[in-house]
Amino acid sequence: MRTTKPMAPVSTNMFAPALPRGIHSLPTELICFIFSFVQALMVANAMTEKKPSTPALYILVRVCAQWRSIGQNLPDLWTYIPIRDSSVATVNLVEKFLRRSNGAPLHIFLNIPFSINRRRDGTAFQGIFQKILSASYRWRALRIDTTSDNFEAMDKDVECKAAPLLESLNIHLGYGQKFVRQLTLHLGPTPSLKSLILHGIGLKMGDVSSAVDTLEVLQIATPSVVSKLADAFVSSGREIPRLRHLDLTLHVPPLKQKQGAAFRKYVASLTSLSLGHVQDLGRIPSLLSSPLLKELSLHNLGHNAIASFVERLRHASLVFPALHTLTLSSITASSLHQLRYLCTAFPALERLTLRNVETAPFIDLLSISECWRSVHTLTLCPVDYRDLCPMVHARIEAGCPLETLDIISTRAIDTESLSWLQEHVATVKYPKGYDYDDYDVYY
């Protein structure tokens, strides 16, 4: 473990490794201490024109000693707690950080993305987790990245009674070696919460009204919580919701007329929406009325889901004038006829990404001169290089050429087609050697 500055606020991506402090961010006392030695050496050297009598190693030892003394008494240096193992020593180290941070708001990152040895480390893991929970009143940001196996010994759900300072909560429980019942997080009042991201763990919020005023990013697999938030928003009498990013998975329950109206009002200011594993995707369009929506991502959908989605868009004559980015991933095949209305629904589309999707109907769509003329960036995985050339040529002829073509594919490269594409598209990205391995970690 090491001390470093607190993590930056969380985005729809996640915690980047904290950068080490530079001399510009050292405590003033330590900077003065360092330069007092440097100045003394410079003066001595200038007056005597001899080497300074104080060895450099001695200066370094004194500086390190001063740094240790200052560091142990500066609470801000102990507010970021990175946890990367589940040993008994880590339990004591976490306790030391909690004590030396002296009540200051905490940024905690438990990063153990593997199944631990329960006999050896199970007790220590529980000890670490309990200490984290005991400091909930001081949480500013909490991220937990581990597997469900590591919670097998816990016979009850995770309960957080209150976290008044918490702004960012990110819990990702990956699949372990055994089937473990899904944990549920019971979350108390969180009046400062801006970002809530949960994967592999359920959610129960007793009082959701405290988060309505602040919540901007929501990624969960519990649609009922969104409905509760929507009801609380309507009950509050507020006009403009703060929610900007919504990532929703699993079943979307049927909503009665009053609930549907509340849901539409709560998501009216969304700028980013991601839907995955939603079998009844056809219900979603009737719940959307966000003219501000800029990014839409659909992934891992059931059979014929995209066709149902487009048909509902067409039937309701929905148009999203601000949407510029569309990402489709792991979706079953659709026909050109089924997809045609997307050009009307998303008239200002600029970036289209297709991952593990049948690309032929989309390539045909992009070849039509009146369809998606503003699209300038296209990302495809997988794709046949030869299928792209006629589409690129058609767009050039129509006066709306592609600017960037990102080809993520493990298929053999057709060098002749690739060479032609490089001549007619400003930027062509493609895997070289085994570079494509880096692209396939998501889907």
PyMOL commands that set and color helices and strands:
alter all, ss='L'
color gray80, all
select helices_A, chain A and resi 23-25+28-48+56-71+75-78+88-100+118-134+136-138+148-151+209-212+223-236+257-266+281-283+285-287+305-315+336-339+342-345+360-367+385-397+415-424+435-439
alter helices_A, ss='H'
color red, helices_A
select strands_A, chain A and resi 80-83+106-111+139-147+158-160+168-174+184-187+195-199+202-205+217-220+245-249+272-276+295-299+325-331+351-357+377-381+404-407+427-429
alter strands_A, ss='S'
color yellow, strands_A
deselect
rebuild
show_as cartoon
